Structure formats: C-alpha cells, structure tokens
Amino acid sequence: MPKDSSVYSHSILFICTANQCRSPMAEVLFKDLVSRKDRGEDWNIESAGCWARPGIPVTDAAILVMVNRGLDLSEHASQPVTEALLEQFDLILCMETEHKQFIQRNFPSVRENTFLLSGMVGEKREIWDPVGMSLIDYEETANEILDILEKGFAKIIRHLSISN
C-alpha cells in the first residue's frame, strides 16, 4: 500500500515491466545506498510494474543476486502501476523507454516527474531485462543499476529537492 508522501523528505518509485526483478533490485539497491549515505532524511522508496499482476514474488535469481550483496528481496510482492500509486512519488524512474512512455501517456499528472533511470547519468539507454537468463545476466543488470544509482545520486537528490 502506498504511503502518504507528505510524511517523507523524498519519495522515489522504480518502474519495470512486471515488478519481479529490475525495479525491485533497484528499490533495495537504492535503499542500501541511501542508508550508506546516512543523509538523515525520511525516504519512501518503492517499485512497481507497468504490466504487473499484484502479489507475485521476485524471481529466484533476483533474490539470490541481492542475497549475495547482503540485501533481502524475499518479502517483495509485485504491484501494478496505478494513478493513486504514481501520485505518491516525487520521482519515477523507468528501466525502459516503453515504461516511461506508458506512464506519461496514461498518467499525464506525473509526466514531468517520470524519467529513464539512465537519464540520471545523462544517458538514454534501456536497462536490459534478465528474466529467464543466467545468474550472471542478473548480476550484470544489478551492477548496471547500482552504477547508475551511485553516479546519479546527486542528480536524483537535486531533482527531489526541486520537486519538494
């Protein structure tokens, strides 16, 4: 259930297709990054899928890749994108252009706060979906997401500061 964004300093939502690997990995990776930065701010960090069915767990490979990093995805349950959910967040970061276009087309009220994740490092590239692939593919995707989050952290903070 989405939380009231007014009680948080910052709120960010990560979006992928089914909310079963990329966006949940981005969610826990960013939560870990925020905790390591110890900024003393209250965050609401979640994930969702453009075409997700509610309540589906993440893939086993995503769980394992995050366990290897000391992070836990075992309790994650997918949630679909809805207008009520999207409006809870100051920043919406999408894995693919198709996700961004879907949200901007169907939910114009959040259009200005919706970006590609790679846009946080000044790029325009898709985050490849490792579903059905090897553990190495999942690791590569997780590494790519983390690299963008680390390098783009200052830009994310700037955008959130402007939004508030």
KEKE-3310 file (N, C-alpha, C; in steps of 0.2 Angstrom, whole numbers, plus 5000, padded with zeros to 4 digits):
npx = (5004:5003:5012:5008:5015:5018:5024:5037:5053:5059:5053:5053:5050:5053:5052:5048:5044:5036:5038:5046:5060:5070:5065:5062:5075:5082:5075:5079:5093:5094:5089:5099:5110:5105:5105:5118:5124:5118:5110:5101:5087:5070:5064:5053:5054:5050:5044:5037:5027:5023:5015:5012:5006:4997:5005:5015:5029:5047:5059:5068:5082:5084:5082:5093:5104:5103:5104:5118:5123:5120:5107:5089:5076:5066:5053:5046:5033:5025:5018:5006:5007:4997:4986:4984:4995:5006:5005:5010:5023:5038:5047:5049:5057:5061:5065:5065:5062:5049:5042:5042:5035:5023:5018:5019:5009:4997:4996:4995:4997:5008:5018:5029:5038:5043:5056:5069:5079:5092:5094:5098:5111:5114:5112:5103:5098:5092:5088:5092:5082:5084:5076:5073:5086:5103:5111:5123:5119:5109:5117:5125:5115:5111:5123:5124:5112:5116:5127:5122:5114:5123:5132:5122:5117:5118:5111:5098:5095:5095:5084:5074:5074:5070:5057:5051)
npy = (4994:5011:5024:5040:5053:5065:5064:5061:5066:5063:5054:5040:5031:5016:5008:4994:4981:4969:4970:4961:4959:4969:4982:4979:4976:4988:4996:4990:4991:5005:5009:5003:5011:5024:5022:5020:5032:5040:5051:5057:5059:5056:5043:5037:5023:5013:5001:4996:4989:4991:4982:4973:4960:4959:4955:4945:4936:4941:4935:4920:4921:4935:4937:4929:4936:4948:4943:4939:4951:4955:4960:4960:4953:4944:4946:4954:4959:4960:4975:4983:4997:5011:5026:5031:5026:5031:5045:5046:5049:5058:5057:5047:5033:5024:5009:5006:5015:5012:5009:5022:5030:5023:5027:5041:5043:5037:5042:5057:5067:5064:5066:5075:5071:5059:5048:5041:5029:5029:5042:5049:5049:5056:5049:5039:5025:5009:4998:4982:4967:4954:4943:4925:4923:4919:4918:4926:4936:4942:4948:4956:4965:4970:4976:4986:4994:4998:5005:5016:5022:5026:5034:5044:5049:5062:5070:5064:5068:5082:5083:5079:5088:5100:5096:5096)
npz = (5000:4995:5003:5012:5004:5010:5022:5020:5017:5004:4990:4979:4965:4957:4941:4931:4920:4925:4939:4945:4945:4939:4944:4958:4962:4960:4969:4982:4981:4980:4992:5001:4997:5000:5014:5017:5013:5024:5025:5034:5031:5028:5018:5005:4996:4983:4972:4956:4943:4925:4919:4929:4938:4954:4969:4966:4968:4968:4956:4958:4955:4956:4970:4974:4969:4976:4989:4989:4990:5002:5004:5005:4997:4999:5004:4995:4985:4969:4962:4953:4942:4946:4945:4958:4965:4958:4960:4973:4973:4971:4961:4947:4941:4927:4919:4905:4889:4884:4896:4902:4892:4892:4905:4905:4894:4899:4912:4914:4924:4931:4922:4921:4931:4928:4922:4912:4921:4917:4913:4924:4924:4913:4901:4888:4889:4888:4902:4902:4902:4913:4915:4914:4910:4914:4930:4930:4921:4928:4938:4931:4927:4939:4943:4933:4936:4949:4947:4940:4950:4960:4953:4948:4960:4965:4956:4957:4970:4968:4959:4967:4977:4970:4967:4979)
capx = (5000:5007:5012:5007:5022:5019:5027:5043:5058:5059:5049:5055:5047:5056:5047:5049:5038:5032:5040:5049:5067:5074:5063:5064:5083:5084:5072:5083:5100:5094:5088:5105:5114:5103:5107:5126:5125:5116:5108:5096:5081:5065:5063:5049:5057:5046:5044:5030:5027:5018:5010:5012:5000:4998:5007:5019:5036:5053:5062:5073:5088:5085:5083:5100:5109:5103:5107:5125:5125:5118:5101:5084:5070:5062:5046:5044:5027:5024:5012:5005:5006:4991:4987:4985:5002:5011:5004:5013:5030:5041:5052:5048:5062:5059:5070:5065:5058:5042:5039:5042:5030:5017:5016:5017:5003:4992:4995:4998:4998:5015:5023:5035:5042:5045:5062:5073:5084:5099:5094:5101:5118:5114:5111:5097:5098:5087:5091:5090:5078:5087:5071:5074:5093:5108:5113:5127:5115:5106:5122:5126:5109:5111:5128:5122:5108:5119:5132:5118:5111:5129:5134:5117:5114:5117:5106:5092:5094:5093:5078:5069:5074:5066:5050:5048)
capy = (5000:5017:5028:5047:5056:5071:5062:5059:5071:5061:5048:5038:5024:5012:5005:4990:4978:4965:4971:4955:4959:4975:4988:4978:4976:4995:4998:4988:4994:5012:5009:5002:5017:5029:5021:5021:5039:5042:5058:5059:5061:5051:5041:5032:5020:5008:4999:4994:4987:4994:4977:4968:4957:4961:4949:4940:4937:4942:4929:4917:4924:4942:4936:4926:4941:4953:4940:4939:4958:4957:4963:4955:4954:4938:4948:4958:4956:4964:4979:4986:5005:5014:5033:5033:5024:5036:5051:5046:5049:5064:5055:5040:5031:5019:5005:5006:5020:5010:5011:5029:5032:5021:5031:5048:5043:5035:5046:5064:5071:5063:5066:5079:5068:5052:5048:5034:5028:5031:5049:5051:5050:5060:5044:5037:5018:5004:4993:4976:4963:4947:4937:4919:4922:4916:4922:4931:4941:4946:4951:4962:4970:4974:4981:4992:4998:5001:5010:5022:5025:5029:5040:5048:5050:5069:5072:5062:5072:5088:5083:5078:5094:5104:5094:5097)
capz = (5000:4995:5009:5011:5003:5013:5028:5018:5013:4997:4988:4973:4963:4951:4937:4926:4917:4929:4946:4948:4945:4939:4949:4965:4963:4960:4975:4988:4980:4982:5000:5004:4995:5005:5021:5017:5013:5030:5024:5039:5028:5028:5011:5003:4990:4981:4965:4953:4936:4921:4917:4934:4942:4961:4974:4963:4971:4963:4953:4962:4953:4959:4977:4975:4967:4981:4995:4988:4991:5009:5003:5006:4992:5000:5006:4990:4981:4964:4962:4946:4941:4946:4946:4965:4967:4955:4963:4980:4972:4968:4956:4945:4937:4922:4916:4898:4886:4884:4903:4903:4888:4895:4911:4903:4890:4903:4918:4912:4930:4934:4916:4922:4936:4925:4918:4912:4926:4914:4912:4930:4922:4907:4896:4886:4887:4892:4907:4899:4907:4913:4916:4910:4909:4919:4936:4928:4917:4933:4941:4926:4927:4946:4943:4929:4940:4955:4944:4938:4956:4963:4949:4948:4966:4966:4951:4960:4975:4965:4956:4973:4981:4966:4967:4986)
cpx = (5004:5006:5011:5014:5023:5023:5035:5047:5058:5055:5051:5052:5051:5051:5050:5043:5033:5033:5042:5056:5070:5072:5064:5071:5085:5081:5077:5090:5100:5093:5095:5110:5112:5105:5115:5128:5123:5115:5103:5089:5076:5063:5057:5051:5053:5047:5038:5032:5022:5013:5011:5006:5002:5000:5011:5026:5041:5055:5067:5080:5089:5086:5091:5105:5109:5106:5115:5128:5123:5111:5095:5078:5065:5054:5043:5038:5025:5017:5012:5005:4999:4992:4988:4992:5007:5011:5007:5020:5032:5045:5050:5053:5061:5065:5071:5060:5051:5039:5037:5036:5023:5014:5014:5011:4997:4990:4998:5000:5005:5020:5029:5040:5044:5050:5064:5078:5091:5099:5097:5108:5119:5114:5104:5097:5094:5091:5088:5087:5081:5082:5072:5081:5097:5109:5118:5124:5111:5111:5124:5121:5110:5117:5127:5117:5111:5124:5128:5116:5117:5131:5129:5114:5113:5112:5099:5090:5092:5086:5073:5069:5070:5059:5047:5047)
cpy = (5006:5021:5036:5050:5062:5070:5061:5065:5070:5055:5047:5031:5022:5008:5000:4987:4974:4966:4965:4954:4965:4981:4986:4978:4983:4998:4996:4991:5001:5013:5008:5008:5023:5028:5022:5028:5043:5050:5061:5061:5055:5049:5036:5029:5014:5006:4996:4992:4989:4988:4971:4966:4958:4954:4944:4941:4938:4935:4926:4920:4931:4941:4934:4932:4946:4950:4940:4946:4960:4960:4958:4957:4948:4940:4952:4955:4962:4969:4983:4994:5007:5022:5035:5031:5030:5042:5052:5048:5056:5063:5048:5038:5024:5015:5005:5012:5018:5011:5018:5032:5030:5025:5038:5048:5042:5039:5053:5068:5070:5063:5069:5076:5061:5053:5041:5034:5031:5038:5052:5052:5053:5055:5043:5030:5014:5000:4986:4971:4956:4941:4931:4918:4919:4921:4928:4937:4945:4950:4957:4968:4974:4978:4987:4997:5002:5007:5017:5026:5029:5035:5046:5051:5058:5072:5070:5066:5079:5088:5083:5085:5100:5102:5095:5105)
cpz = (5000:5002:5008:5010:5007:5020:5027:5015:5006:4996:4980:4971:4957:4948:4932:4923:4922:4937:4949:4948:4945:4944:4956:4967:4964:4967:4981:4987:4982:4989:5003:5003:5000:5012:5022:5017:5020:5030:5030:5037:5028:5020:5011:4996:4989:4974:4962:4946:4931:4919:4922:4936:4949:4964:4971:4966:4966:4961:4958:4961:4956:4966:4978:4974:4973:4988:4995:4990:4999:5009:5003:5001:4994:5001:5000:4986:4976:4965:4955:4947:4941:4947:4953:4967:4964:4958:4970:4979:4969:4962:4954:4940:4933:4920:4908:4895:4886:4890:4904:4898:4890:4901:4909:4898:4894:4909:4918:4919:4933:4928:4918:4927:4934:4920:4917:4918:4923:4913:4918:4929:4915:4900:4894:4884:4891:4897:4905:4904:4907:4914:4911:4908:4915:4925:4934:4924:4923:4937:4937:4926:4934:4946:4939:4933:4946:4953:4943:4945:4959:4959:4948:4954:4967:4962:4954:4965:4973:4963:4962:4976:4977:4967:4974:4987)
residu = (MET:PRO:LYS:ASP:SER:SER:VAL:TYR:SER:HIS:SER:ILE:LEU:PHE:ILE:CYS:THR:ALA:ASN:GLN:CYS:ARG:SER:PRO:MET:ALA:GLU:VAL:LEU:PHE:LYS:ASP:LEU:VAL:SER:ARG:LYS:ASP:ARG:GLY:GLU:ASP:TRP:ASN:ILE:GLU:SER:ALA:GLY:CYS:TRP:ALA:ARG:PRO:GLY:ILE:PRO:VAL:THR:ASP:ALA:ALA:ILE:LEU:VAL:MET:VAL:ASN:ARG:GLY:LEU:ASP:LEU:SER:GLU:HIS:ALA:SER:GLN:PRO:VAL:THR:GLU:ALA:LEU:LEU:GLU:GLN:PHE:ASP:LEU:ILE:LEU:CYS:MET:GLU:THR:GLU:HIS:LYS:GLN:PHE:ILE:GLN:ARG:ASN:PHE:PRO:SER:VAL:ARG:GLU:ASN:THR:PHE:LEU:LEU:SER:GLY:MET:VAL:GLY:GLU:LYS:ARG:GLU:ILE:TRP:ASP:PRO:VAL:GLY:MET:SER:LEU:ILE:ASP:TYR:GLU:GLU:THR:ALA:ASN:GLU:ILE:LEU:ASP:ILE:LEU:GLU:LYS:GLY:PHE:ALA:LYS:ILE:ILE:ARG:HIS:LEU:SER:ILE:SER:ASN)
# end
